[in-house]
Amino acid sequence: MTEPIPKKLKPRSPVFRALGAAEPPAAVTVSGHVYLRTEIFKHDSWAATALYTGHEGRIVCKFNRLQSFFGIGMAWIGKRLAGRERLALERLADLPNVPMSMGDVFVDGVRCPNAIARRYVAGHPLLRKELVPAGFFDSINITLAEMHRRGIAYVDLHKRENIIVGDDGKPYLIDFQICFDVTHRRVRCWPGARGLFDLLCQADRYHFSKHVLNHAHANDATAQAMIAANRPWWIRAHRSIAVPFREMRRKLLVALGVRSGKGRAESEHFAEDAVRREVDAKTTRFAA
C-alpha cells in the first residue's frame, strides 16, 4: 500500500489537464462496438488515457490535448499527436511487439479527432530493477531496428513506463504520440530531416542500452558510469535545458499545491498508473 496523500494536496487545475475539468468519456464506440470505461491510467497535461471494456474485449483509448492554455487554443496539437500515433500504429501493425490500432473513436456518434484506440496489452509497465524473461530485451532490439528501417524513430524510449511487460512474458512498446516518421509527406521534404532522424535513432539505441544495463547491473556503479560515458553529446546538451525546466515545473506544481516535497510525480493527487505501480513495488520491497 502507498502512503496516504496529504490532505493539503489538490487535483491539477484544468489548465494542466489534457481534457480540462472533464475526464475521458464514460463510453466510446470503436469499429462499431460500444466500450465502457473501467479505469483511468493517467490524465496529465498532454493526454488522458483510459481502459475500456466491451463484448469484443478490452481496448485503450488516449484522448490528446483539447484544453486551451491560458486562452491559447491547443486542440490542433491534440489532433496532430493523435494522427501521428495512429499512423505509426498502422505502419507497424505487423510487428508482434506493437499493439494493434483499433480505428476511429466516437463519442455520442461524433468522431474524436484528438483520440486514438489500440488493443489492450495485459501486463504492466517495466519496473525498476525488474527481472525479465530471457530474450526480453533482444525482442525489443529487433523491433526497434525494424522501426528504424521503416523510417520511424520512437523518441520516447527513455521512459521505462512505455515498455510493457506482457502477461505472456513478451515486451510491448506503447505511446507513439511523439515518434518521428521521416517518410511522412510533411516531414520528408524538410531540410536536414534525414540527419535529424539519424540522431533520434541514435537516441533510441542509447536509451535502449541504458535500460539493458540498468536491469542487468542495477546496482553496478561501473554500469552507470558506462551509461554516462556513452551518452551522445547532443543528449547531454538537451539535458542541460530539460533538467532545469523539469525542476522548475516540479516547483511550480508544489507551489500550486498539486505535489509535495520535491515535486516528484508519485506525490501527486492522481499519479499515473506506471508511477503508482512503481511506488507499490518499492513499498513491498521495503516491507519484505
N, C-alpha and C positions, 0 to 999 in steps of 0.2 A: 504494500500500500504506500502511496505517496503521502508526504506530509500535507496537512490541510493548508489551503491557500489563505494567507492572512485576509481578514475581512476588509481591510482598507483598500485592497486591490479591486479594480473595477474592470468591466469589459472594455474592449477597444472602442474608441469613438468611431462613429460610422465613416468618417473620412479616412480612417486607417483600415477599413474593411472593403474587400472587393465588391460586395453587394450592399454596402452601406448598412443600414439598420436591418435589412432583410436577411433571411437565411436561405440556403438552397431550397428550391420548391419541394413541397411535400410529395408531389407525384410528377412524373415525366412520362412522355411517350417516345419510344425509340424503336425504329423499324416496325412500327405498327403495334407494338406491345406496351402495356402500361406497367410502370415500375414505381414502387413506393419507397420513399426514403427511410432507411433503417439506421443510419449512423452518419455523423458528420466527422470526417477525418481532420479537416483543418479549414480555417477561414482567416486568411491573412490579407495583406494589402493587395495582392495580385490575383488571388483566386480562392474560391470556396470549393472544396472537394468533398463529395459525399458518396456513400454506398447506397445503392437502390436494389430492391428485390422484387422479382415478379415471377410469373409462371415459367418464364424462359430462363430463369436463373438470376445471377447477381451481376450487376454492372457498376462501374464507377463513372460518375458524371462530374466534370470540372467546369465551374462557371467562372470565367475570367472577368477581369475588372469592368464594372459598369459605373460605380460611384465616381462622381466628379471629385476633383481635388481642389478645395477652396475656390470653386467656381470654374475651374478648368475642366472641360469635358475629357473623359478618359475612356468612353465606350469604344472608340475606334481602336485603342490599344488592346482592349479585351477581345475584340473581334479579330484583330491581326494575330494575337497569340493563339487563339483557338484554331484559326485557319492553318497556322504553321504546324501546330501539334497534330491536327487531324491529317494533314498531308504527309507528315513524317510517318505516322502510324500506318497509313495506307501504303506508302512506298516500302515499308519494312514488314508488311503483313505476313510474308512467308518465313520470317525468321522466328524460330521457336522461343526465343528469349524476349520477345516484344509482344505485349498484349494486343489483341485484335481490336481495331476500331469498330464501333457499333453503328455508326451513321449519325444523322442529324438528331438533335434533341428538341422536342416540342413540349411546351407548357401551355395547357388550355388551348391547344390547337395552333399555337403560334410558335414558329421556329425561333430558337435562341441562337443567334449568330455568334455569341460570345461563349458558347458551350461546346464541349466535346464529350463523347461517351466511348468507353472502352470496356472490354471484358474484364471482370474482376479476377485478380490472381489471388488465390487462397494462400496466405503466408504472412510474413511480417517483414518490416524493413530491417536491413542488415544492422546488427547491433555492434557496438564497440567490443572488440576482442572476441567476437563470437566465433566458435569453431564451426566451420562449414564443411560439407561433404567434399570428398576428393573430386577434383575436376571442376569445382565450382568456378574458380577464377579463370581456368582455361576456357570455359564456356563463354564467359564474359569477353575474354580477349578475342575469341573467334568472332563473336557478334560485333564487337567494336571495329575490328578490321574490315568486316563486310560492310558496315555502315560507312566507313571512310571510303571504301572502294566505290560505293554508290554516290559519294559526294555529300554525305551528311556527317557533320561533326556534332557530337552530343552536347558539349559545352558545360553541362550541369553535373558532371561526374564527381566533382569534389564533395557532393552531398551523399553520405552513406545511405540516407533515407530514400534515395532514388533507386537503390538496389534492393529488390525484394527477394527474400529467401522463401521460395515456394514451399508449400507443404510437401511437394514432391521432391524436395531437395535441390531443385534447379534454380538458377538465378534469373531474374527478370528485370529489365530496365523500364522505368516509367518516367513520366514527366518530360515531354519533348517540347515544351512550350517555348524554350529559348534556344533550341537546336539551330544550327546554321546549315542550310541546304544550298550549296554552291551551284547546283544545277537549276535552281528556281529562276524563272524568266525575269523576275525583278532584281535578281542578285547577280546572275552570271555575266551581265554587262558592266558591273561595277569595275572601275579601275582598281587593281590590286585585290580583287575578290579571291583569286586563287591563292595568293600569298596569305591572306587572312585565314582562309580555310586551312592551309597547311599549319599555321600557328595554332589554330583551335584544335586540330587533330593532335598536335604535339602536346597540348594541354590535356586532352583526353588521355593520352598514353601516360603522361606524368601522374595524373590523379589516379589512374588505374594502378600503376605500380606502387603508389603510396598506400592504397588500400591493401594490396597484396602484402607489402612489407609490414604494415601495421597489424595485420592479422597473423602473419607468420612469426613476427618478432615484436609482439605488442609491448613488451617491457624492455626492449633492447635499445639502449642509448645509441649504439652504433648504427642501428637501422634508422633511427630518427635523424642522425647526422647525415646519413646517406641520402635520405629524402630531401633534406635541406640543400645538400650539395648539388643534387640533380635538378633542382627547381629552375626552370627556364628564366632567363633574366627578365623577360617581359612580365612573367607572373610575379616576380619579386617587385617589379615596378608597380604593377597593378595593386599588390598588397599594400604598398606604401600609401595608397589612396584609399583602398577599400577598407582596410582595418580601422583607420581613424574614423571613417564615415560610419562603420558599424558601431564603434564605441559611442559616437555622437548620437546615433539613433537609439541605442540602448539607454543612454542617459535621458533622452527625450521621453521615452516610454516610462522610465522610472519617475520622471518629473510629473508626468501626466497621471501617475497612479495606476498605470496598466501593468507594470512589472515592479519587482522589488529587488533589493540587494544590488548586484552588479548588472542587472537588467537582462539576464540570460532568459532564453525562451521558456525554460521549464518553470519559471516563476509566474508566467502569465496566467490570467484567469482561465483561459481556454487554450492550453498548449496543443499543438498539432499531435496527431496520433503517434508519429515516429518519436517525438520528444517524450510523450507520456510513457511509451514503452521503454525508452532508454532509462528514464528515471525509475520505473518499476523494476527493471532488471538490475540496476545499480543498488536499489534498496534491498532487493532479495539477496544479492551477493553479500552485502554488509550484514544482513540478518543471519545468514547461514553460519 
